[in-house]
C-alpha cells in the first residue's frame, strides 16, 4: 500500500482562504448531477460513458432493478453524444495514490480551517510524515460494483470547514503542471453522510490560481463549481468551461481555466458543524 505524502501546508492555507471568501459572497452557478451508475473495475483507465450534453439525477444504480432518474439540460462547452471517461482514481485499491495512468502522479490529503478542538478524519499531515496516510473508506452498502470511496468527515469547525484532494503531478514532492487539454472536464460521484452539511464545492487550480504558478500568493482564487450533494449518490459532470473563480481574490488573467496547466483538484464542504463527504469514481471526460 502506498502511503506517500508531501508537505503542502502553504497551498492548503490558500485553499482555505478561497473557501472562506466565496462562501461569504455566494455563487451564481449550480452544480450538475448525473444519473446513478455502477463503478468501473479497479485500476481501469476507463470506467464507462457519460453524455456531456445532459445532466441527470438518480437515486439508484443501473445494477439495481429500479431507477428514479430525471434529465435536465446542462451547458458543457462542447457538443456531442456519449463520451469516454478516463479514470483518475476509482478508489478500489484503498490507498492514497491516484491510479498510475496518463502520466499522473498524485496522493490524496486532507486539510481544514484549524479550529481549536475540532476533529477531521483522516487527519491532515502537513509535515508529510506518512504516519496517518489518507486511505479509502469501505462502502457499506457498496454503490453497485464500487466498494470504496474517498471520504473525509469531522465536527467542531467554526471557520470555512474541511477539505481533501490531490495534486495531479507531484513526483518527488514537487507540484508541477498537468496537461488536461485533451478533456472537456471532470466527472465524479458524490454524497454526504447523515447530518452532514451540504455546502460542497470542487476546486481546480491552474497557473493563475495557484501559488506555484507565480501569479498569486496569499490571494489565490481557484476555479470552482458548487456540488448540490445529498445523502443519495449522484454523478456530477463538470465541464472546465463552467468553472468560475470565486471573485474574492486575484484575477486569473484568463476568461476560463487553463486546462493545459492544471495543478490540483480539491473538494471542500463549508458552513456546517458536522461534515461527512464522499467522492468516488473521479475521472476526466472528453
C-alpha angles and dihedrals in degrees: 000000000000115000101170116148132168139206110268104145095130094053092047091053088054090051090053092053089052094056094044090055102044092042087062096047098040130218133268099203127074128222119249121231129199141209116281115260144166122272125250124250120279114275095009119142093214126035108177145305136294131192105224091194092070139042118211132186121205138167099208139047120246086242087074127070100250138041137186098198120157128184132224130171121262135189111243108169089236137051132228142096130270113345135191124263119220106207117233092182132346091184093223096121088062097222133111097253127099117241109279096246139113094019092291119146113177143135131212118245139170134226139173145184094271098242107176113250095012122125133216129185127239085030120234117261104199092162092057094231095146091220094123106024123186109263130182121260120239112239117230106210099024119234099241105292093348114101100170139043139177107261137176126178139170149148140222101041115146102179128054094320132227139326144181137188145116146250115252095219118024108138111169090004096292112122111220137172121283121204109226096158091118088071135069096216144298134298128198146156121243144172140156130234124246113292095013125135113253102210095115126161137178118222128196123185131206133172093290094050106035128072090230089063091062097227095100139019121177095003100054109152109194127207110266148183128193117236116211093214124182135172088274122081113256132177116231120201110194122184115209087232090063095056119102137184117255090243095231103096143033115333113246092229091235132084092234142005118301100233091186090070113036123162114177143007115205138172125210137180121200148181100035138102092226128042131189116158128173125196123185141173097011116186148148119254132194 
